Amino acid sequence: MNKTTINILGISGSPRLASTDYVVRDALDHAAQKYGANTEYISLHNKKIGFCKHCDFCIKKKEGCIQKDDMEQIYEKLLWTDCILIGTPVYQGTLSGQTKTMLDRCRALVASDPAALRNKVGAVAAVGGDRVGGQEIAIRSIQDFYVISEMIPVGGGSFGANLGGTFWSKDKGAMGVSEDADGIRSMHRTIKRLIAVAEMIKE
């Protein structure tokens, strides 16, 4: 039994409801069932999120982003959570454009409060259609965001889950990743570490 209840926000950075959606939901289910975590899920599928315009409104006014779109609900959940799991499909060897746009727009959240994401724990899952398609590059890009935001990035540990959850979908969508036993193992190990670090911080 956990000493403290951990909140986890899972975000699928895919424009589709397919493999990345499955991976993030499965990870959240695992966190809830095995560790008693409170979970929330957001998909960027059909979300209206504008590109950061670098207008510096957020820096000058410290009132959030000048654009009022679907990022508003993401900001709210980011403030609520103890941990963040971001899942991205691999596009052209790195993270998806939808994921990158969301991360760019988080500048406004930190501009309003530099400690908004401080000491929250972050994990990543990346899904590629090829076995070696850019999963680690995508993961490292999101981990860079965590570091810049003063978060604590975690992976699943040596020998199988080094940087996080890495999946090979074979371009078969949810069925493909559900059959990737090594990928699911890497994700579950990462969730274990995510929970452990979050518990240490909260205690």
N, C-alpha and C positions, 0 to 999 in steps of 0.2 A: 504494500500500500504506500502511495506517495506521501511524503511529509507535507507537501504543498501542492495545490492544483496549478497546473501550467496552462496558460492560454496560447494556442498556436493558430496563426493565420496562414492558410495555404492559398497561394495565388498561382493559377495557371496562365502563363503568358502566351497561350496559343489562340489564334483566331478561330480554331476549330474545337469541337467537343469530341476529341479522339484520344490519342495516346497520352498526351501530356495531362489532359483532364483526368484520365484514369489513374495515372501515376500519383498525382497530387491527392486525389480523393482516397486512394488506397493508403497512402502514407498517413493521412489524417485519421482514417479509420483505425489504423494500427496504433497510432498515438492515443486515441480515445480508449480503445479496447484493452490495450496492454498496460498503459500508464495512467489512465483516468484523466487525460487532458481534455480541456474545453477546446473545441475546434470551430473555426469559421472558414468558409471557402469562398473565394472570389475567382471567377473566370473572366478573362479579358475578351472572351467571345462576345461579339456584338456591343462591346463597350465603346462609348464615344469619348476618346481621350486625345486631345490636341497635342501637337508637338510643343515642347518648350520653345518659346519665342526669344528667350534671353532678353526680355524687356526690362528686367531688374525691378519690376513692380514688387515682387516678394521681398527683395533686399531693402528697398527704400521704404515700403509701407509696413512690412512685417505683419501683413494681414492675410497671408496665404497667397494663392495664385490668382491672377487677374482673370484667368479662364475658369468659368464655372461649368464643369462637365462631370463625367462619371468618376473623375479622380476624387471628388468630394467624399464619396462613400469609402474609397480606399484609404484616404487620410484618416478617417474616423476609426477604421479597423486597425490601422498601423499604430495608432495611439493606444488602442485597447490591448493589443497583444503583448505577450512576453517573448514570443518566438515567431520568426517568419520563415516559411518555406516557399521559395519561388521555384516553380517548374517552368522550363522553357523548351520548346522544340529547337532543334538545331537548323538554322537557315544560313546557307552559304558559309558554313564552318564556324558559326558563332550563335549568339542568342538571337531571338526573333525581334523584329522591329517593334512589335507591340510591347514586349518586355522592356526594351530599351527606352521607349517613349515613357512608359510608366516610371521607370527609375529616374529619368531626367526630370520629370515633373515633381519628384519628391524633394527637389531643391527648395521648393516653396515651403514645404513642411518644416525643414530644418532652418530655413531663413526666419520663420516665425519663432521657432524655439530650437536653438542649437542642440539641446538635450533631448529632443523629441524621440530619437531612436537610440540614444546612448544606452549601451549595455543590454540591449535586446539581442537575442541570439539568432543567428541566421544560417539556414541551410539551403542547399540548392539541389535540384534534380534536372538533368538534361536528357532529352530524348532525341536520338538520331536515327534516321532511316538506314544508315550504314553503321557497321560495328565501330569503325573509327571515322567519325564524321565531323568532329569538332566539339564533342561533348565536354571535354576538359577545358577547352578555350571558353565555351559558353559559361561553364561554372565559374571559372576564374574571373570573368567579366562581372558577374553578379557579386562574387566575393569582394571584388574591388569596391563596389558600391557599399557593401556592408562596412568595410574598413573606413571609407571616407565618412560614413554616417556615424562612426564611433560605435558600431555594433561589434559583436563577437561572432566571427564566422566559424563554423565547425564542419568537419567531414565525418566520415564513419570509421576512420582509423586505417592503419596499414593492412595490406594483404586483402584487397577486395573492395574497399570503399574509401579510398584515399581522400578524395575531395568532396564526395557526396554521392548522390544517387545517379548512376549512369546507366542508360537504357539503350537497347538496340531493338527498334520496333519492326525492322525488316519491311518498313512501309506497309504494315498490316494493321495500323491503328491500335485500338485498345486490345484487340486480340493478340497482336504482336508483343506488346509489353507485358501482358498478363502471362505470356509463355516464357518470358525472360527471367528465369529463376535467379540468375546472377544479379540482374538489375534490381529485382525486388529485395534480394538479400542486402545489396549495397544501400538501398533506401532505408530498410528497417534498421540497419546498423547506424545509419546517420541519424535517424529519429531517436534511437537510444542515446546517442551522444548529445543531441539537441536537448532532450529532456534533462539529462544529467547536469549539463552546464547551466541550464535555466534554473534548476533547483538550487544549485550552489549559489547563484546570484541572488535569488529570492530569499534564501536563508541568511 
